[in-house]
Amino acid sequence: MKRRDFLSIGSLAALGATLPAFSQNIPGPLPGMPFATGRARNIIFLVSDGMSPGTLTMADIMLRRTQGRGSHWLNLYRQRKAFRAMVDTSAADSLVTDSAAGASAWGCGVKVKNGALNIGPDGTAYKPILRKFQERGKAVGCVTTVPITHATPAGFSVSTKSRNDQQLIADLYLDLRYDVMMGGGLEFFSADKRKDKKDMFAVYAEKGYQVPRDRQAMQQCRPGTPVMGVFYEDGFPYTVDRLDSDPAPGVPTLAEMTRKAIEIMSVHPGGFVLQVEGGKVDWAAHVNDVGALLYDQIAFDDAVGVALEFASRRTDTLVIMTSDHGNANPGLVKNSRADAMFDLIPKFRHSYEWVLYGLALQDAPQKVIDRVREATGVTLKVPEAEQILAGYEGAGTPGNYTDKKLPFRLLGQLMQNYTSIGWVGMDHTADFVELGMFGPGSEMLPPLVQNNDLHSFMLAAAGI
């Protein structure tokens, strides 16, 4: 594809004047390494939701210090097999975006207001990108570790005024007949949880969908018939909580869902477009939980590895890795014992949610100490345990996506004394985020893009 043709679509046209100088100076692949060019038959768009730069960095450090290897994502950079850029993530009404506006920027190519899904600031309803690809003969789908009706998959899939009406989004998916949709969110499909008491699993089955409810049923799904797989209430358990005694053994991992989705869709004659979301990365950042954060980032990177394994055997698959926004800006802070303190994190075996949900105001400080030690290997001091208990009197600050007002922020601050991991807050940030690409079209990536530029970029890469 000629550069002028590639950049003539949408807002990327404005970058044409500066792209040649960029293309001449960017480090390319190492000699002897094949690098795909041309049109992308397949696109795999991987989103680590709420991934601040520090999250990507620390997960890579943790893998190198525990497994002797870097992350699949950053190893692409080390081997000069990918191109990279930074992304301005702002929404139409704020420098700081939410996941709905972030995903909609990719989904429709327009910056929308926070909370909306592919509805422009003037009320225009835009056609989401999965529908565009579907209409051009491609298989399409999403997999996620949070509800399949959540903002990020919905931003690729539907147009509606509010991200919060997930029951409606579950209804909207039905007639779209996307090829693979898998994640959590039983409460939006089960008759005993829905406000209207409608059994959406039965409705989907009647419409000819495969409706797997666990890992084994997912593995038995076949190509040619759409899949609506919903495996857990709300978001999946944190990966760190599944390490030793998995509370949800029937729930697939993100890598397993990614592999199955590719298997189902890759036989489609027109190719496929798949969105993959590590949604619990964002949820962990909201509660300042470094163990949950890094283990879920590594689980996301396992899905990146699955995508790259598929793409590296071909020359027709574009892999995109990015985030919709930063969250809480975690980072390893300088300390004389920073290395040793960081090395405690791979020993974590439970999330802060597990710790705090198992405590109550009337508990003794020793119970707090014992529970934190069981979860993290860290032994709190008695005054620190007393501070945690005081948080149950209403002083606690809840994180997003938690149903109780518990002292997550306080626990995250106290744990900095033992891990040297600091946080700037408990919510999204305006940071530019990392973007990496591998495969056909990636060589045209400018060094700085707006989030909504990626809509036109994907269409152009596929020759649409």
C-alpha positions in Angstrom: 0.0 0.0 0.0 1.4 3.4 -0.9 1.9 5.9 1.9 -0.3 8.5 0.3 -3.1 6.0 0.0 -2.8 4.8 3.6 -2.8 8.3 5.1 -5.6 9.6 2.9 -8.3 8.1 5.1 -9.8 10.1 8.0 -7.8 12.3 10.3 -4.5 10.6 9.5 -4.4 12.5 6.2 -3.1 15.5 8.2 0.0 13.5 9.2 1.1 12.9 5.6 3.5 15.9 5.5 5.5 14.7 8.5 5.4 11.0 8.1 8.2 10.6 5.5 10.9 12.1 7.8 9.6 9.9 10.6 9.7 6.8 8.4 13.3 7.5 7.4 14.5 7.8 10.9 12.7 5.1 12.8 14.8 2.1 13.7 13.5 -0.7 11.6 13.6 -4.5 12.1 17.0 -6.0 12.4 18.7 -7.4 9.2 17.3 -10.8 8.3 14.1 -10.4 10.3 11.0 -10.6 8.0 8.6 -7.7 8.4 5.1 -7.9 7.0 3.9 -5.1 4.7 0.8 -4.7 2.6 -2.8 -5.1 3.8 -3.9 -6.7 7.0 -6.3 -9.6 6.5 -6.6 -10.0 10.3 -6.3 -7.4 13.1 -5.9 -8.3 16.8 -6.3 -5.2 19.0 -5.1 -5.9 22.5 -6.1 -3.4 25.3 -4.6 -3.4 28.8 -7.3 -1.3 30.3 -5.9 1.4 32.6 -2.3 0.5 32.0 0.0 3.4 33.1 3.6 3.3 31.8 4.7 2.1 35.2 2.5 -0.9 34.9 4.0 -2.1 31.6 7.5 -1.4 33.0 7.1 -3.2 36.3 5.4 -6.3 34.8 8.4 -6.6 32.4 10.8 -6.2 35.3 9.0 -8.8 37.4 9.1 -11.3 34.5 12.8 -10.7 34.0 13.6 -11.1 37.7 11.5 -14.3 38.2 11.5 -16.0 34.8 14.5 -14.7 33.1 12.6 -13.2 30.2 10.9 -10.0 29.4 7.3 -9.5 28.5 6.1 -10.5 25.0 5.2 -6.8 24.4 8.6 -5.3 25.3 10.5 -8.1 23.8 9.2 -7.0 20.4 10.9 -3.6 21.1 14.1 -5.3 22.2 14.2 -7.3 19.1 13.1 -4.4 16.9 10.3 -6.3 15.5 7.6 -3.7 16.2 6.9 0.0 15.7 5.7 2.1 18.6 4.0 5.4 19.4 2.4 7.4 22.1 -1.3 8.1 22.2 -3.2 11.1 23.4 -6.2 9.6 25.2 -8.3 12.7 25.9 -12.1 12.6 25.6 -14.3 15.2 23.9 -15.2 16.8 27.3 -12.1 16.1 29.4 -8.4 15.7 29.3 -8.9 12.6 31.4 -11.0 9.9 29.6 -13.1 7.0 30.8 -13.1 3.6 29.2 -16.3 4.3 27.2 -14.9 7.4 25.5 -11.5 5.8 25.1 -13.0 2.7 23.4 -15.4 4.8 21.4 -12.5 6.8 19.9 -11.2 3.6 18.5 -14.7 2.4 17.7 -16.0 5.3 15.7 -13.1 7.6 15.0 -14.6 10.5 16.9 -13.8 11.8 20.4 -17.0 11.4 22.4 -17.9 12.6 25.9 -17.1 10.4 28.9 -19.8 7.8 29.5 -21.1 7.6 26.0 -20.6 4.7 23.5 -20.1 5.9 19.9 -22.5 8.8 20.4 -20.8 12.1 19.3 -21.0 15.3 21.3 -23.7 16.5 19.0 -25.8 13.4 19.5 -24.8 11.7 16.3 -24.8 7.9 16.6 -21.8 6.5 14.8 -21.5 3.0 13.4 -19.0 1.0 15.5 -15.9 -0.5 13.9 -16.8 -4.1 14.4 -20.0 -3.6 12.4 -18.0 -1.9 9.6 -15.6 -4.9 9.4 -18.5 -7.3 9.7 -20.2 -5.6 6.7 -17.1 -6.0 4.7 -17.1 -9.8 5.2 -14.8 -10.3 8.3 -15.4 -12.3 11.4 -15.4 -10.1 14.4 -15.4 -10.4 18.2 -14.2 -9.4 21.7 -12.9 -11.2 24.7 -12.4 -9.7 28.1 -11.8 -10.4 31.8 -14.6 -8.1 32.8 -18.2 -8.1 31.7 -18.5 -8.5 28.0 -21.0 -5.7 28.2 -18.4 -3.4 29.8 -17.2 -0.2 28.2 -14.2 -1.4 26.2 -15.8 -4.3 24.3 -19.0 -2.2 24.0 -17.0 0.7 22.5 -16.0 -1.5 19.5 -19.5 -2.9 19.2 -22.6 -0.7 19.9 -23.8 2.9 20.0 -25.7 4.0 23.1 -25.9 7.1 25.2 -24.7 5.5 28.4 -22.1 2.8 29.2 -24.0 2.0 32.4 -27.0 0.2 30.9 -25.2 -3.1 30.5 -28.5 -5.0 30.5 -29.4 -3.0 27.3 -26.0 -3.7 25.8 -26.5 -7.5 26.4 -29.8 -7.1 24.4 -28.1 -5.1 21.7 -25.5 -7.8 21.0 -28.1 -10.4 20.2 -29.0 -9.2 16.7 -25.5 -8.2 15.8 -24.4 -11.8 15.6 -20.7 -11.1 16.2 -18.7 -14.3 15.8 -17.1 -14.5 19.3 -18.1 -12.5 22.5 -16.6 -13.9 25.7 -16.1 -12.5 29.2 -17.9 -12.0 32.5 -21.2 -10.3 33.4 -23.6 -13.1 34.3 -25.9 -10.6 36.0 -26.8 -9.1 32.6 -27.8 -12.4 31.1 -29.2 -14.5 33.9 -33.0 -14.4 34.6 -32.5 -14.3 38.4 -30.3 -11.2 38.1 -31.9 -9.1 35.3 -34.5 -6.5 36.2 -36.8 -7.9 33.6 -36.2 -11.5 34.6 -35.5 -12.4 31.0 -33.2 -15.5 30.5 -30.9 -14.1 27.9 -28.9 -17.3 27.7 -32.0 -19.1 26.5 -32.8 -16.2 24.1 -29.2 -16.4 22.6 -29.5 -20.2 22.3 -32.8 -19.9 20.5 -31.2 -17.5 18.1 -28.6 -20.1 17.2 -25.7 -19.0 19.4 -23.3 -21.3 21.1 -23.6 -20.3 24.8 -20.6 -21.8 26.7 -20.7 -21.2 30.5 -17.3 -22.6 31.5 -13.8 -23.4 30.1 -14.7 -26.9 29.0 -17.7 -25.8 27.0 -15.7 -23.0 25.5 -13.1 -25.4 24.2 -15.8 -27.3 22.5 -17.1 -24.3 20.5 -16.9 -24.6 16.8 -16.5 -22.2 13.9 -19.5 -21.1 11.8 -21.9 -20.4 14.7 -21.7 -17.3 16.8 -20.5 -17.6 20.4 -21.8 -15.7 23.5 -19.7 -17.0 26.3 -20.3 -15.6 29.8 -18.2 -17.3 32.5 -18.5 -15.4 35.7 -20.4 -12.8 37.7 -19.1 -9.3 37.1 -15.4 -9.3 36.4 -13.2 -12.4 36.6 -11.3 -13.1 39.8 -7.9 -11.4 39.9 -5.1 -13.6 38.6 -3.2 -13.4 41.9 -6.2 -14.9 43.6 -6.1 -17.9 41.2 -2.5 -18.8 41.7 -2.7 -21.4 44.5 -6.3 -22.2 45.1 -8.4 -21.1 42.2 -11.9 -19.9 43.3 -13.2 -20.2 39.8 -11.5 -23.2 38.1 -14.1 -23.2 35.3 -13.3 -19.7 34.2 -10.9 -19.5 31.3 -7.9 -17.2 31.3 -7.6 -14.3 28.9 -4.9 -16.2 26.9 -7.2 -19.2 26.6 -10.1 -17.1 25.4 -7.8 -15.3 22.9 -6.5 -18.6 21.5 -10.0 -20.0 21.1 -11.3 -16.9 19.5 -8.5 -16.9 17.0 -9.1 -20.6 16.3 -12.8 -20.0 15.6 -12.4 -16.9 13.5 -9.2 -17.6 11.6 -11.0 -20.0 9.3 -13.3 -17.3 8.1 -12.6 -16.6 4.4 -12.6 -12.9 4.8 -10.3 -12.8 7.8 -11.1 -11.4 11.3 -10.9 -8.6 13.7 -10.6 -9.4 17.4 -10.5 -7.1 20.4 -8.8 -8.5 23.5 -9.1 -6.7 26.9 -7.3 -7.2 30.1 -9.9 -5.3 32.1 -8.9 -6.3 35.6 -5.6 -4.3 35.2 -7.8 -1.2 35.5 -9.7 -2.5 38.4 -6.5 -3.3 40.3 -5.2 0.2 39.7 -8.4 1.7 41.1 -7.7 0.0 44.4 -3.9 0.5 44.4 -3.3 -3.2 44.5 0.2 -3.8 43.1 0.0 -7.6 43.2 -3.3 -7.8 41.5 -2.1 -5.2 39.0 1.1 -6.9 37.9 -0.3 -10.5 37.8 -3.2 -9.3 35.7 -0.8 -7.3 33.4 1.3 -10.5 33.0 -1.9 -12.5 32.2 -2.7 -9.9 29.6 0.8 -10.3 28.2 0.2 -14.0 27.9 -2.7 -13.1 25.6 -0.3 -10.8 23.7 2.0 -13.9 23.3 -0.9 -15.9 21.9 -1.6 -13.2 19.3 2.0 -12.8 18.3 2.4 -16.6 18.0 -0.4 -16.6 15.5 0.8 -13.5 13.7 4.4 -14.4 13.5 3.6 -17.5 11.4 1.9 -15.3 8.8 2.3 -12.0 6.9 -1.3 -10.9 6.9 -2.0 -10.1 10.6 -1.7 -6.8 12.3 -1.3 -6.9 16.1 -2.0 -3.7 18.0 -1.1 -3.4 21.7 -2.2 -0.3 23.7 -4.3 1.1 26.6 -7.2 3.4 26.7 -5.8 5.5 29.5 -3.5 5.4 32.5 -4.7 4.8 36.0 -3.2 5.8 39.4 0.3 6.0 37.9 2.0 3.3 39.9 5.8 3.2 40.0 8.8 1.8 41.7 10.1 4.6 43.9 13.8 5.1 44.7 14.8 3.4 48.0 18.0 1.9 49.2 16.3 -1.4 49.3 14.1 -0.9 46.2 15.2 -4.1 44.4 14.7 -6.4 47.4 11.3 -4.7 48.2 10.1 -5.1 44.6 11.1 -8.8 44.8 8.5 -9.3 47.5 5.7 -8.8 44.9 6.1 -12.2 43.1 5.4 -13.8 46.4 2.0 -12.3 46.7 -0.8 -14.9 46.6 -4.0 -12.8 47.2 -5.4 -9.5 46.3 -6.2 -6.6 48.6 -9.8 -7.3 47.9 -9.3 -10.8 49.4 -7.6 -9.2 52.4 -10.2 -6.5 53.2 -13.3 -8.5 52.4 -12.2 -11.0 55.1 -11.9 -8.4 57.9 -14.3 -6.4 60.0 -14.2 -3.5 62.5 -14.5 -5.8 65.5 -11.4 -7.9 64.5 -8.2 -7.8 66.5 -5.1 -6.2 64.9 -3.5 -9.6 64.9 -6.1 -10.9 62.5 -5.2 -8.1 60.1 -1.5 -8.9 60.4 -2.1 -12.6 59.8 -4.3 -12.0 56.8 -1.9 -9.5 55.1 0.9 -11.9 55.8 -1.0 -14.8 54.2 -1.8 -12.7 51.2 1.6 -11.0 50.6 4.2 -12.4 52.9 4.5 -8.9 54.5 4.1 -8.5 58.3 2.5 -5.3 59.2 3.2 -3.5 62.5 0.4 -3.3 65.1 -0.2 0.4 64.6 -0.5 -0.2 60.9 -3.1 -3.0 61.5 -5.0 -0.6 63.7 -5.1 2.0 61.0 -6.6 -0.6 58.6 -9.3 -1.5 61.2 -10.1 2.2 61.7 -10.9 2.4 58.0 -13.9 0.1 58.6 -15.5 3.0 60.6 -16.1 4.9 57.3 -12.8 6.5 56.8 -12.0 4.1 54.0 -12.0 5.2 50.3 -13.6 2.7 48.0 -12.0 1.9 44.7 -14.1 1.7 41.5 -15.8 -1.6 40.8 -15.9 -2.6 44.5 -19.2 -2.9 46.4 -17.9 -1.9 49.8 -16.4 1.2 51.3 -13.1 -0.3 52.5 -9.6 1.1 53.2 -8.0 0.2 49.9 -6.2 3.5 49.6 -4.8 3.2 53.1 -3.6 -0.4 52.5 -1.9 0.6 49.3 -0.1 3.4 51.1 1.0 1.2 53.9 2.3 -1.4 51.5 4.6 1.2 50.0 6.6 0.9 53.1 7.3 -2.7 52.1 7.3 -2.7 48.3 8.5 0.8 47.4 5.6 1.1 45.0 3.9 4.5 45.0 0.6 5.7 43.5 -0.7 9.2 42.6 -4.3 8.4 43.4 -7.1 5.9 42.6 -8.4 7.0 39.3 -7.7 7.6 35.6 -4.9 9.9 34.5 -4.3 12.0 31.4 -1.0 10.4 30.5 -0.2 9.6 26.9 -0.1 5.8 26.7 2.0 3.2 24.9 1.1 1.9 21.5 3.0 -1.0 19.8 2.3 -2.6 16.4 3.5 -5.7 14.7 2.5 -6.7 11.1 1.2 -5.1 7.9 0.5 -1.4 8.3 2.6 -1.0 11.4 5.4 0.6 9.4 3.1 3.6 8.7 2.6 4.4 12.4 3.4 8.0 13.3 5.2 8.6 16.6 2.3 10.4 18.3 -1.4 9.9 17.5 -4.8 10.8 18.9 -6.8 7.8 20.2 -9.5 8.4 17.5 -6.8 8.2 14.8 -6.6 4.4 15.3 -10.1 3.9 13.9 -9.0 5.1 10.5 -5.7 3.4 10.9 -7.3 0.0 11.3 -9.6 0.5 8.3 -6.8 1.7 6.2 -4.5 -1.2 7.2 -7.3 -3.6 6.1 -7.7 -1.7 2.8 -11.2 -0.4 3.7 
